[in-house]
Amino acid sequence: MNASQRGAWERLGQENPYYGVLTSALYRGRVLAGESREQFFSSGENDLRVMLGLVERHLRKQRRFHRALEFGCGVGRMTLPLAAYADRVVGVDVSAAMCAEGARNRDAAGIKNLVFTLPEHGLDTDLPPYDLIYSYNVFQHIPVAEGLRYLERLLDCLKPGGVAALHFTCVDPRPAWQARGTRLLRRIPLVRNVMNWINGEGFSGSAMQMYAYPFEQIMPRLQAHGVRELACDLSDHDGWRGIVLCFVKPLYSPRVAGGLQVEEGEEQQPQQQTDAGRSE
């Protein structure tokens, strides 16, 4: 993700962290309280149950994990309840501000087995690998080439025998000319500001882009890690059709997480972050 895109997510994390996760007027503003906050985190619990239900239904995997990772964790909407299903949980997000807000939510909930961190720390292949990795409604906001690189890093960090549940948007409902035109217009500062204002995102807001991933570009990356069997559920968010891929990384995978076999008991932690520009 280039500096401009990362900066946009950082601004969103500073100004509208909850709206950056769920784009509803209920969740606008720097702080969320009362019924809006309760609804926000209840939706995360529900979505997590659905994701873990897919894993259990398709792969017959139990809902207890040693090390689990959420990619694109935001402020912890789904990461906080994940802590009840794993011994150690890592939430990864490109926005340090999102990570910091997630850490505050974690502390308020009294959760002790969860850390929030940036990709360069949480996706370090020198760490012990994860036996669960999931991501929901995240790749759709990452440019395809960059998202595919993240996919490869996630696969490298998944333990042989570990399970993943990853959501990708694959169909852009807009005509091709409109999608290209919108992306081009968004690159022009004043035009981008006006479009943000029309969409109710504030004149200086950071609009979230949407990207569709061709499945034929996802498939060879899974195969390179030995994945031969997939289970899937289809999704549809306002015409943006996608897929949730569930799979187990084979024990005979040609690429072992981190380039070496890691013993189960080894516990090296992702670098945590301080309030001065880092997350904890």
PyMOL commands that set and color helices and strands:
alter all, ss='L'
color gray80, all
select helices_A, chain A and resi 3-15+25-27+34-59+79-82+96-109+119-122+139-141+144-157+176-186+189-198+215-224+257-259
alter helices_A, ss='H'
color red, helices_A
select strands_A, chain A and resi 65-71+86-92+114-117+130-135+158-171+231-237+240-248
alter strands_A, ss='S'
color yellow, strands_A
deselect
rebuild
show_as cartoon
